[in-house]
Amino acid sequence: MSEDFTGKFMEVTSKSLDEQARFFLQTFVLEFNGAFEPVLAITEEFRKFLPAGAAPDSGVVEEFAAHQFLESRDETLTVRELRENLKQVKLANHHPVALLEYLLWKYQKTAAEAFTPPKGVDPALLAALDQAIEDFKRALAIREAREAKMRKLEEIAAKGGVKALAAKNELEQMQKEDQLEQNRREITSGAKKRAAAKAVANDTSYAERIQREKEEAMRQEELRLAEESRKREEAEAAKAAESKARLKARAALWN
C-alpha cells in the first residue's frame, strides 16, 4: 500500500508562500541550483491572488482564485486536474489551493519525491539557495519602487509643460538603464547557471545516490501495483467461485 503524505502536506501548506517556495526549492535544490528565480517569480504571481486582507503568513487561495491564477498563466487545467498529481494526499472537496500544489504539478514532482527527499545535501547548495532568495527579494523591492517612480513620471509627462519635458527625459533615461540592467542580469544569470551545472556534474556521488533512490522508488511502485493486481485477481476468482457455487446449489434444488 502506498504511503499517505496528507499530514506532511498539510503541515507544509499551512505555512506562508515564502516558506512553501523555500521548502520546494530546498527539497529539489540540486535540480534548481542556479535557476531559482522562475520558482520565486511564480510565488510572487501566486501572491497576487491571495484574498484581500490576507495575513502575511497566508499560503493558500480559494479555488476560484486558483482558477484565475491558472488562467493568468494560460494553463488550461482545473484545480481538480491539478490535484490528480497528488495521488498520495487526501484533500476534502473545495479545499483551499496551496502554492506547493501548483509547484509540484508545474515541475512534475510527486508527493513521495517532495516528502522523502535524498539526504546529505551539500550545505553549500542550501547556502546558495538562501542567498538567491535574499537577492531576489531585494531586487523585487527595488523594481517595485522603480516602477512606481516611472508611473509617477508618466503621469507628469502626460500633463504637458516644463515639468512634463523633464519627466519625459528622466523616464527615457530610466528605460535605457532598465535595458542595460536586463542585459547584465542575463549575463550574470548565465554564468551562475554554468557554475551550478559544473558543481552538480562534479558531485557524482550525490547524483548516483539520487538515481539509486529513484530506481528503488520505481521498484517499490511496481511491487505495489503487482500486489494490488494479485489481490484483485483473487477477489474476482473468489467472486466467480461464489457465483458458481450459488448456481450449483440452485440447480440442486430442481434435481
DAQUI-V89341 format. One record per residue. N is the residue number from 1. SS is DSSP state (H for helix, E for strand, C for the rest). OMEGA is omega in whole degrees, 0 to 359 (* if undefined). Layout:
# DAQUI-V89341
n:ss:omega
N:SS:OMEGA
N:SS:OMEGA
This chain:
# DAQUI-V89341
n:ss:omega
1:C:182
2:C:182
3:C:178
4:C:182
5:C:184
6:H:182
7:H:180
8:H:180
9:H:181
10:H:180
11:H:182
12:H:184
13:H:173
14:C:182
15:C:183
16:C:177
17:H:181
18:H:180
19:H:177
20:H:179
21:H:180
22:H:178
23:H:181
24:H:182
25:H:179
26:H:180
27:H:183
28:C:187
29:H:182
30:H:181
31:H:186
32:H:182
33:C:183
34:C:182
35:C:182
36:C:191
37:H:180
38:H:180
39:H:179
40:H:178
41:H:177
42:H:179
43:H:179
44:H:176
45:H:180
46:H:182
47:H:182
48:C:184
49:C:173
50:C:179
51:C:180
52:C:180
53:C:180
54:C:179
55:C:181
56:C:182
57:C:180
58:C:182
59:C:181
60:E:174
61:E:177
62:C:185
63:H:182
64:H:179
65:H:178
66:H:178
67:H:178
68:H:178
69:H:180
70:H:179
71:H:180
72:H:179
73:C:180
74:C:178
75:C:189
76:C:174
77:C:180
78:C:177
79:H:179
80:H:178
81:H:178
82:H:185
83:H:176
84:C:177
85:C:184
86:C:184
87:C:183
88:C:176
89:C:181
90:C:180
91:C:178
92:C:177
93:C:178
94:C:177
95:C:179
96:C:184
97:E:182
98:E:176
99:H:182
100:H:178
101:H:182
102:H:181
103:H:179
104:H:178
105:H:185
106:H:185
107:C:173
108:C:177
109:C:179
110:C:177
111:H:180
112:H:179
113:H:182
114:H:188
115:H:170
116:C:184
117:C:176
118:C:182
119:C:175
120:C:179
121:C:180
122:C:180
123:H:180
124:H:179
125:H:179
126:H:178
127:H:178
128:H:178
129:H:180
130:H:180
131:H:180
132:H:179
133:H:179
134:H:180
135:H:181
136:H:182
137:H:178
138:H:180
139:H:180
140:H:180
141:H:179
142:H:181
143:H:180
144:H:179
145:H:180
146:H:179
147:H:178
148:H:179
149:H:180
150:H:177
151:H:179
152:H:178
153:H:178
154:H:178
155:H:180
156:H:181
157:H:182
158:H:184
159:H:180
160:C:179
161:C:182
162:H:180
163:H:181
164:H:180
165:H:179
166:H:180
167:H:180
168:H:179
169:H:179
170:H:180
171:H:179
172:H:179
173:H:179
174:H:179
175:H:177
176:H:178
177:H:179
178:H:180
179:H:178
180:H:180
181:H:178
182:H:178
183:H:180
184:H:180
185:H:181
186:H:179
187:H:180
188:H:180
189:H:179
190:H:179
191:H:179
192:H:181
193:H:179
194:H:178
195:H:180
196:H:180
197:H:179
198:H:179
199:H:180
200:H:181
201:H:180
202:H:182
203:C:185
204:H:181
205:H:179
206:H:180
207:H:180
208:H:180
209:H:178
210:H:180
211:H:178
212:H:180
213:H:177
214:H:179
215:H:179
216:H:178
217:H:178
218:H:179
219:H:179
220:H:178
221:H:178
222:H:178
223:H:180
224:H:180
225:H:179
226:H:180
227:H:178
228:H:179
229:H:180
230:H:180
231:H:179
232:H:179
233:H:178
234:H:180
235:H:179
236:H:179
237:H:179
238:H:179
239:H:179
240:H:180
241:H:179
242:H:179
243:H:179
244:H:180
245:H:179
246:H:178
247:H:180
248:H:180
249:H:179
250:H:179
251:H:182
252:H:180
253:H:182
254:C:179
255:C:*
